[in-house]
């Protein structure tokens, strides 16, 4: 049980918690919600003893393990699977000790404990978690250094899930996941055997993976033993009741004040007037925060264009000479609301960049409306803002002929008030940066708006405001998001990006969700027992197969090094000068040859691994 008792904490004089209390029962899954900046992440740091309270206490059972996602997995040469396995420090320590222990009693203790913690199934469990988060079998053997920061965050998430702490603290875990990964995480957390406290603005996750909500508001914590939608209903009822009570209280104050104003200076009524003043002082209005009013979006309306605004026939696209998508036959009209589905790496962002004119068409035909304007919000666009400039500076550069009053009006239309307008972007919150990026993406009144994970830094109220803005927006919308709630409310067409092409998905989002979960569902025990366990291969055969795997790995490593050197060579701007075109062709040819050799080497390596796994089974 996690017990939070009368905690008080402030940052730079601004109170985040004042006598706040809550109790989280053992084994419960709880969503921590509240407006951005209210202190949710700070509460996690207090629970982990990274910050000291001014007053109050936080207590847990003795020896309870607290776990959370590291900021980032280091870019090391350790494979993904070994990185995740190392997160279970007890298992790692016991295995290390078992190699050196000589006392029979201690050896017996070690083996008993290894059995108790199910140590021998650990590689399979770690592999299953990594696979659920988007890493296939070949990926799991690659070093962490091969992956970008976003993918390494997935490894960090896999590691803490594998370690299974008694209290699991997750802060916006779906921000680095695609829709498939987010749905897998929902299913995994719902079955997690210990207590979970998760900060999330994903309504689907808060409805399906958790059973309770801990609400942080007005520096207090309130526990609701219901999923998010029920919590929202109860809170709306409470706010409506408070608003009604305030209306009655204001009417009573006005009536009393009227009497005071009339008779305050009349001697015969002075005592009564003073009495009514004291009554006014005793009437307290209930706090009723109007969050939605502070979080509206105002998208400018484009003029209407003749359909279609984009038409692609037999299209192919990719990066350099690497083809990612082919056989593209797509039509987009101005009233379309299209969600792009598909696993990471299948080409959703590639298609978005093609439509946004950030990638060329390698083959085929694409016709665009002559007057077409496109707004593009990339997944990492908030990182492309100028951190040393203010939001006003950004608008000054985009609209130099407009007045400062007009700039401020535009910012206010996206929930950025006077306090944020003149603060450097580097000091803004993630949600405020996202709002500025959305403003920049829509400032030209685009006929088509392409949004690649627009909700990663937005709180629930802001997400609802975005839904409302997109619903009234008269342009086309192309949407990539892991937020099922947003997709279900905005999109009326679904495109599946898979297998190197894009096809319509004729069913609805719930059918797609069921399809994904069905793929991840393990075979039943009865089914698994039907397959007879194959006889283990002779030791000499296994040793030979292991040697084959090592040889294939060495070949892969050598070719990967060659590819990196060629990538660096082709990234040299001087190679593209007119008098070096012949050299460029030579280097591009070598690059193509190495890529082909790398594909063959990967196939050989995977075949060798498969043979070894079968032999060792």
TINUMI-581189 format. One record per residue (C-alpha): residue number from 0; x, y, z. Coordinates in steps of 0.1 Angstrom, whole numbers, plus 5000, padded with zeros to 4 digits. Example, Ala and Ser with C-alpha at 12.3 -4.5 7.8 and 13.67 -1.06 7.14 Angstrom:
BEGIN
> 0|5123|4955|5078;
> 1|5137|4989|5071;
//
This chain:
BEGIN
> 0|5000|5000|5000;
> 1|5013|5035|4990;
> 2|5002|5060|5017;
> 3|5006|5097|5010;
> 4|4998|5118|5041;
> 5|4995|5156|5043;
> 6|5024|5164|5019;
> 7|5034|5199|5012;
> 8|5059|5209|4985;
> 9|5067|5241|4965;
> 10|5090|5249|4936;
> 11|5106|5284|4936;
> 12|5079|5296|4959;
> 13|5050|5281|4939;
> 14|5031|5255|4959;
> 15|5024|5223|4941;
> 16|5010|5203|4971;
> 17|4994|5216|5002;
> 18|4983|5190|5028;
> 19|4976|5166|5000;
> 20|4967|5130|5010;
> 21|4959|5097|4992;
> 22|4961|5060|4997;
> 23|4968|5035|4968;
> 24|4959|4999|4977;
> 25|4984|4972|4969;
> 26|4980|4957|4934;
> 27|4958|4985|4921;
> 28|4964|5001|4887;
> 29|4960|5039|4891;
> 30|4961|5067|4865;
> 31|4975|5100|4878;
> 32|4958|5129|4859;
> 33|4959|5166|4861;
> 34|4967|5197|4840;
> 35|5002|5201|4827;
> 36|5024|5218|4852;
> 37|5004|5208|4883;
> 38|5032|5185|4896;
> 39|5025|5150|4885;
> 40|5062|5143|4876;
> 41|5073|5160|4907;
> 42|5051|5136|4928;
> 43|5069|5107|4912;
> 44|5103|5122|4921;
> 45|5090|5127|4957;
> 46|5079|5090|4959;
> 47|5114|5079|4947;
> 48|5130|5101|4974;
> 49|5147|5123|4948;
> 50|5131|5154|4964;
> 51|5125|5162|5001;
> 52|5091|5172|5014;
> 53|5085|5204|5034;
> 54|5060|5184|5055;
> 55|5040|5152|5054;
> 56|5051|5116|5047;
> 57|5050|5090|5020;
> 58|5052|5054|5031;
> 59|5053|5019|5016;
> 60|5059|4984|5028;
> 61|5094|4976|5039;
> 62|5117|4964|5011;
> 63|5091|4973|4984;
> 64|5109|4979|4951;
> 65|5100|5011|4932;
> 66|5107|5012|4895;
> 67|5104|5037|4867;
> 68|5117|5043|4832;
> 69|5152|5057|4829;
> 70|5155|5089|4810;
> 71|5173|5070|4782;
> 72|5191|5037|4778;
> 73|5228|5044|4771;
> 74|5241|5040|4736;
> 75|5262|5010|4744;
> 76|5273|4979|4726;
> 77|5252|4956|4748;
> 78|5224|4939|4729;
> 79|5187|4948|4736;
> 80|5179|4914|4751;
> 81|5209|4915|4774;
> 82|5201|4951|4784;
> 83|5166|4941|4794;
> 84|5178|4909|4812;
> 85|5202|4930|4832;
> 86|5173|4950|4847;
> 87|5165|4921|4870;
> 88|5195|4927|4892;
> 89|5187|4899|4916;
> 90|5187|4873|4888;
> 91|5220|4887|4873;
> 92|5237|4887|4907;
> 93|5226|4851|4914;
> 94|5237|4839|4880;
> 95|5271|4855|4885;
> 96|5275|4841|4920;
> 97|5264|4806|4908;
> 98|5295|4805|4885;
> 99|5319|4810|4914;
> 100|5301|4796|4945;
> 101|5318|4765|4960;
> 102|5298|4759|4992;
> 103|5272|4732|4986;
> 104|5247|4749|5009;
> 105|5250|4783|4991;
> 106|5248|4766|4957;
> 107|5215|4750|4968;
> 108|5202|4783|4980;
> 109|5211|4800|4948;
> 110|5194|4774|4926;
> 111|5163|4774|4948;
> 112|5160|4812|4945;
> 113|5166|4811|4908;
> 114|5137|4786|4905;
> 115|5115|4808|4927;
> 116|5120|4839|4905;
> 117|5115|4818|4874;
> 118|5150|4828|4862;
> 119|5152|4802|4834;
> 120|5122|4816|4815;
> 121|5137|4851|4818;
> 122|5151|4853|4782;
> 123|5117|4843|4768;
> 124|5098|4868|4789;
> 125|5123|4896|4780;
> 126|5120|4887|4743;
> 127|5082|4888|4745;
> 128|5082|4923|4761;
> 129|5106|4936|4735;
> 130|5085|4921|4707;
> 131|5054|4937|4721;
> 132|5072|4971|4720;
> 133|5082|4967|4684;
> 134|5115|4948|4683;
> 135|5116|4917|4662;
> 136|5140|4888|4669;
> 137|5169|4902|4648;
> 138|5165|4936|4665;
> 139|5169|4921|4699;
> 140|5204|4909|4692;
> 141|5216|4942|4679;
> 142|5234|4967|4702;
> 143|5216|4997|4718;
> 144|5239|5020|4699;
> 145|5222|5010|4666;
> 146|5189|5027|4677;
> 147|5178|5063|4680;
> 148|5169|5079|4714;
> 149|5132|5072|4709;
> 150|5137|5035|4703;
> 151|5161|5033|4733;
> 152|5133|5047|4754;
> 153|5113|5017|4744;
> 154|5142|4995|4756;
> 155|5141|5014|4789;
> 156|5104|5007|4792;
> 157|5109|4970|4784;
> 158|5136|4968|4811;
> 159|5114|4982|4839;
> 160|5085|4960|4828;
> 161|5107|4930|4829;
> 162|5121|4938|4864;
> 163|5085|4939|4878;
> 164|5090|4963|4907;
> 165|5064|4963|4935;
> 166|5054|4999|4926;
> 167|5057|5007|4889;
> 168|5058|5044|4881;
> 169|5053|5053|4844;
> 170|5053|5089|4832;
> 171|5037|5092|4797;
> 172|5050|5058|4785;
> 173|5030|5059|4752;
> 174|5048|5091|4740;
> 175|5075|5069|4723;
> 176|5051|5042|4711;
> 177|5030|5037|4680;
> 178|4994|5026|4681;
> 179|5004|4989|4681;
> 180|5028|4994|4710;
> 181|5003|5014|4730;
> 182|4977|4988|4726;
> 183|5001|4961|4737;
> 184|5011|4981|4767;
> 185|4974|4985|4777;
> 186|4970|4947|4776;
> 187|5003|4941|4795;
> 188|4995|4966|4823;
> 189|4960|4953|4828;
> 190|4976|4919|4838;
> 191|5007|4934|4857;
> 192|5009|4916|4891;
> 193|5018|4946|4913;
> 194|5009|4982|4919;
> 195|5010|5006|4890;
> 196|5009|5044|4891;
> 197|5008|5059|4856;
> 198|5008|5095|4843;
> 199|4990|5095|4810;
> 200|4967|5117|4789;
> 201|4957|5087|4767;
> 202|4920|5081|4775;
> 203|4921|5046|4760;
> 204|4949|5036|4783;
> 205|4932|5052|4813;
> 206|4900|5033|4806;
> 207|4913|4999|4798;
> 208|4946|4995|4817;
> 209|4938|5011|4850;
> 210|4908|5008|4874;
> 211|4913|5040|4894;
> 212|4921|5076|4889;
> 213|4942|5099|4912;
> 214|4934|5135|4904;
> 215|4958|5163|4911;
> 216|4941|5196|4912;
> 217|4943|5228|4933;
> 218|4973|5213|4951;
> 219|4952|5184|4964;
> 220|4950|5147|4955;
> 221|4916|5130|4951;
> 222|4912|5092|4946;
> 223|4884|5079|4924;
> 224|4880|5041|4923;
> 225|4868|5041|4887;
> 226|4883|5043|4852;
> 227|4888|5076|4835;
> 228|4854|5080|4817;
> 229|4835|5074|4850;
> 230|4858|5098|4868;
> 231|4852|5124|4841;
> 232|4814|5120|4846;
> 233|4816|5123|4884;
> 234|4839|5153|4882;
> 235|4816|5170|4857;
> 236|4787|5164|4881;
> 237|4807|5178|4909;
> 238|4817|5209|4889;
> 239|4781|5214|4878;
> 240|4769|5211|4914;
> 241|4797|5236|4926;
> 242|4787|5260|4898;
> 243|4751|5259|4908;
> 244|4761|5264|4944;
> 245|4783|5294|4935;
> 246|4754|5309|4915;
> 247|4732|5307|4946;
> 248|4759|5321|4968;
> 249|4766|5350|4944;
> 250|4729|5359|4943;
> 251|4728|5359|4982;
> 252|4760|5380|4983;
> 253|4745|5405|4959;
> 254|4713|5407|4979;
> 255|4732|5412|5012;
> 256|4755|5438|4996;
> 257|4725|5457|4983;
> 258|4712|5461|5018;
> 259|4746|5472|5031;
> 260|4750|5498|5003;
> 261|4715|5512|5011;
> 262|4717|5514|5049;
> 263|4754|5514|5058;
> 264|4753|5551|5068;
> 265|4719|5552|5083;
> 266|4722|5551|5121;
> 267|4690|5530|5127;
> 268|4702|5503|5103;
> 269|4740|5504|5109;
> 270|4741|5473|5132;
> 271|4721|5453|5107;
> 272|4744|5464|5078;
> 273|4775|5454|5098;
> 274|4758|5420|5105;
> 275|4752|5415|5068;
> 276|4789|5424|5060;
> 277|4800|5396|5083;
> 278|4776|5372|5067;
> 279|4791|5381|5033;
> 280|4826|5374|5046;
> 281|4815|5339|5058;
> 282|4801|5329|5024;
> 283|4828|5309|5005;
> 284|4827|5302|4968;
> 285|4836|5267|4957;
> 286|4866|5265|4933;
> 287|4854|5256|4898;
> 288|4883|5256|4874;
> 289|4872|5261|4838;
> 290|4901|5243|4821;
> 291|4885|5240|4786;
> 292|4882|5277|4783;
> 293|4920|5281|4787;
> 294|4928|5254|4761;
> 295|4909|5262|4729;
> 296|4925|5260|4695;
> 297|4915|5283|4666;
> 298|4923|5269|4632;
> 299|4920|5294|4603;
> 300|4896|5283|4576;
> 301|4909|5277|4540;
> 302|4890|5284|4508;
> 303|4874|5255|4491;
> 304|4893|5237|4463;
> 305|4879|5214|4435;
> 306|4884|5177|4443;
> 307|4907|5159|4444;
> 308|4933|5180|4461;
> 309|4959|5152|4457;
> 310|4958|5121|4433;
> 311|4986|5095|4431;
> 312|4988|5068|4405;
> 313|5014|5040|4406;
> 314|5035|5061|4431;
> 315|5068|5050|4446;
> 316|5088|5069|4472;
> 317|5116|5064|4497;
> 318|5150|5079|4508;
> 319|5178|5082|4482;
> 320|5178|5050|4463;
> 321|5160|5030|4491;
> 322|5124|5024|4482;
> 323|5100|5024|4511;
> 324|5065|5026|4496;
> 325|5053|5014|4461;
> 326|5021|5008|4442;
> 327|5005|5039|4457;
> 328|4971|5047|4442;
> 329|4956|5073|4465;
> 330|4931|5101|4463;
> 331|4925|5128|4489;
> 332|4896|5153|4489;
> 333|4894|5184|4510;
> 334|4867|5169|4533;
> 335|4887|5137|4540;
> 336|4897|5127|4576;
> 337|4922|5099|4572;
> 338|4940|5079|4599;
> 339|4972|5061|4589;
> 340|4976|5027|4606;
> 341|5005|5003|4607;
> 342|5035|4994|4628;
> 343|5065|5017|4632;
> 344|5089|5014|4603;
> 345|5063|5005|4578;
> 346|5062|5039|4562;
> 347|5035|5061|4579;
> 348|5060|5090|4583;
> 349|5074|5084|4548;
> 350|5039|5088|4533;
> 351|5033|5119|4555;
> 352|5065|5135|4541;
> 353|5055|5126|4505;
> 354|5022|5143|4509;
> 355|5038|5173|4526;
> 356|5063|5176|4497;
> 357|5092|5168|4520;
> 358|5100|5136|4499;
> 359|5099|5133|4461;
> 360|5080|5108|4441;
> 361|5105|5083|4427;
> 362|5081|5069|4401;
> 363|5045|5072|4391;
> 364|5023|5102|4388;
> 365|5011|5127|4415;
> 366|4987|5156|4407;
> 367|4981|5183|4432;
> 368|4957|5212|4432;
> 369|4975|5244|4420;
> 370|4965|5264|4451;
> 371|4970|5236|4476;
> 372|4985|5247|4509;
> 373|4997|5221|4534;
> 374|5003|5223|4571;
> 375|5027|5197|4585;
> 376|5032|5189|4622;
> 377|5060|5163|4625;
> 378|5064|5140|4655;
> 379|5096|5158|4666;
> 380|5086|5193|4653;
> 381|5086|5207|4689;
> 382|5123|5200|4689;
> 383|5128|5222|4658;
> 384|5116|5254|4674;
> 385|5142|5281|4682;
> 386|5148|5276|4719;
> 387|5164|5311|4724;
> 388|5135|5329|4708;
> 389|5100|5337|4722;
> 390|5067|5327|4706;
> 391|5064|5364|4696;
> 392|5098|5362|4679;
> 393|5086|5331|4659;
> 394|5055|5350|4647;
> 395|5075|5381|4640;
> 396|5096|5360|4616;
> 397|5066|5344|4599;
> 398|5044|5375|4598;
> 399|5067|5406|4598;
> 400|5040|5429|4585;
> 401|5015|5421|4612;
> 402|5012|5442|4644;
> 403|5022|5429|4679;
> 404|4986|5429|4689;
> 405|4978|5405|4660;
> 406|5007|5382|4670;
> 407|4993|5381|4706;
> 408|4958|5374|4693;
> 409|4971|5344|4672;
> 410|4990|5330|4703;
> 411|4959|5335|4725;
> 412|4939|5315|4699;
> 413|4962|5285|4707;
> 414|4961|5289|4745;
> 415|4994|5309|4748;
> 416|4986|5339|4769;
> 417|5006|5370|4777;
> 418|5027|5351|4803;
> 419|5040|5327|4777;
> 420|5042|5350|4747;
> 421|5075|5366|4758;
> 422|5091|5335|4775;
> 423|5119|5318|4756;
> 424|5108|5286|4740;
> 425|5134|5266|4759;
> 426|5116|5274|4791;
> 427|5081|5265|4778;
> 428|5065|5232|4788;
> 429|5061|5204|4762;
> 430|5024|5212|4759;
> 431|5031|5249|4752;
> 432|5057|5240|4726;
> 433|5032|5217|4709;
> 434|5007|5245|4708;
> 435|5032|5269|4692;
> 436|5041|5242|4667;
> 437|5004|5237|4658;
> 438|5000|5274|4654;
> 439|5029|5275|4630;
> 440|5016|5245|4610;
> 441|4982|5261|4606;
> 442|4991|5298|4602;
> 443|4987|5298|4564;
> 444|4951|5283|4566;
> 445|4961|5250|4549;
> 446|4937|5230|4528;
> 447|4953|5198|4542;
> 448|4967|5193|4577;
> 449|4991|5164|4583;
> 450|4995|5156|4620;
> 451|5022|5130|4630;
> 452|5016|5123|4668;
> 453|5003|5157|4677;
> 454|4991|5148|4712;
> 455|5024|5136|4727;
> 456|5028|5166|4749;
> 457|4991|5177|4753;
> 458|4971|5170|4784;
> 459|4936|5156|4782;
> 460|4918|5189|4781;
> 461|4941|5201|4753;
> 462|4934|5168|4734;
> 463|4897|5174|4737;
> 464|4902|5209|4724;
> 465|4922|5196|4695;
> 466|4894|5171|4686;
> 467|4869|5200|4686;
> 468|4891|5222|4664;
> 469|4897|5193|4639;
> 470|4860|5185|4638;
> 471|4851|5221|4628;
> 472|4881|5225|4605;
> 473|4871|5225|4568;
> 474|4904|5211|4553;
> 475|4916|5175|4549;
> 476|4933|5158|4578;
> 477|4959|5131|4576;
> 478|4965|5117|4611;
> 479|4991|5095|4627;
> 480|4986|5089|4664;
> 481|4987|5062|4691;
> 482|4957|5079|4707;
> 483|4927|5056|4699;
> 484|4903|5082|4714;
> 485|4915|5109|4690;
> 486|4915|5086|4660;
> 487|4880|5074|4667;
> 488|4865|5109|4670;
> 489|4884|5125|4641;
> 490|4890|5099|4614;
> 491|4863|5086|4590;
> 492|4887|5067|4567;
> 493|4915|5043|4576;
> 494|4946|5035|4555;
> 495|4968|5006|4565;
> 496|5005|5012|4557;
> 497|5020|4977|4555;
> 498|5042|4955|4533;
> 499|5056|4984|4514;
> 500|5023|4999|4502;
> 501|4991|5016|4514;
> 502|4956|5001|4512;
> 503|4922|5011|4526;
> 504|4913|4993|4559;
> 505|4876|4987|4555;
> 506|4868|4978|4591;
> 507|4867|5001|4621;
> 508|4893|5009|4648;
> 509|4880|4984|4673;
> 510|4883|4957|4646;
> 511|4919|4968|4641;
> 512|4926|4968|4678;
> 513|4911|4933|4681;
> 514|4933|4921|4651;
> 515|4965|4934|4668;
> 516|4957|4918|4702;
> 517|4948|4885|4685;
> 518|4982|4884|4668;
> 519|4999|4889|4702;
> 520|4978|4863|4720;
> 521|4998|4833|4729;
> 522|4987|4798|4720;
> 523|4966|4780|4747;
> 524|4983|4754|4769;
> 525|4962|4727|4752;
> 526|4974|4738|4718;
> 527|5010|4740|4728;
> 528|5009|4705|4743;
> 529|4998|4690|4710;
> 530|5032|4697|4695;
> 531|5057|4670|4706;
> 532|5090|4684|4719;
> 533|5117|4677|4694;
> 534|5148|4657|4705;
> 535|5178|4678|4714;
> 536|5205|4677|4687;
> 537|5240|4662|4696;
> 538|5265|4685|4713;
> 539|5289|4685|4683;
> 540|5261|4697|4660;
> 541|5252|4725|4684;
> 542|5288|4736|4686;
> 543|5291|4737|4648;
> 544|5259|4757|4646;
> 545|5271|4782|4672;
> 546|5303|4786|4652;
> 547|5282|4793|4621;
> 548|5263|4820|4640;
> 549|5295|4836|4652;
> 550|5308|4837|4616;
> 551|5276|4852|4603;
> 552|5277|4878|4631;
> 553|5313|4887|4623;
> 554|5303|4891|4586;
> 555|5274|4913|4596;
> 556|5296|4935|4618;
> 557|5322|4940|4590;
> 558|5295|4949|4565;
> 559|5278|4973|4589;
> 560|5311|4991|4594;
> 561|5315|4994|4557;
> 562|5280|5008|4553;
> 563|5286|5034|4580;
> 564|5318|5046|4562;
> 565|5300|5048|4529;
> 566|5271|5067|4545;
> 567|5296|5092|4559;
> 568|5312|5095|4524;
> 569|5279|5101|4507;
> 570|5270|5127|4533;
> 571|5300|5148|4522;
> 572|5285|5179|4503;
> 573|5317|5183|4482;
> 574|5310|5149|4465;
> 575|5279|5164|4449;
> 576|5298|5192|4431;
> 577|5294|5191|4393;
> 578|5330|5180|4385;
> 579|5327|5150|4408;
> 580|5296|5133|4393;
> 581|5317|5103|4381;
> 582|5330|5098|4417;
> 583|5295|5101|4431;
> 584|5283|5074|4408;
> 585|5311|5051|4419;
> 586|5304|5056|4456;
> 587|5267|5052|4451;
> 588|5274|5019|4433;
> 589|5296|5007|4461;
> 590|5269|5017|4486;
> 591|5242|4997|4467;
> 592|5265|4966|4466;
> 593|5272|4968|4504;
> 594|5234|4971|4511;
> 595|5227|4940|4490;
> 596|5255|4921|4507;
> 597|5242|4932|4541;
> 598|5207|4919|4532;
> 599|5223|4885|4522;
> 600|5244|4884|4554;
> 601|5213|4891|4576;
> 602|5194|4863|4559;
> 603|5224|4839|4565;
> 604|5226|4850|4601;
> 605|5189|4846|4607;
> 606|5190|4811|4591;
> 607|5219|4802|4613;
> 608|5201|4814|4644;
> 609|5170|4796|4636;
> 610|5188|4763|4631;
> 611|5207|4768|4664;
> 612|5174|4776|4683;
> 613|5158|4744|4669;
> 614|5188|4723|4678;
> 615|5190|4737|4714;
> 616|5152|4733|4720;
//
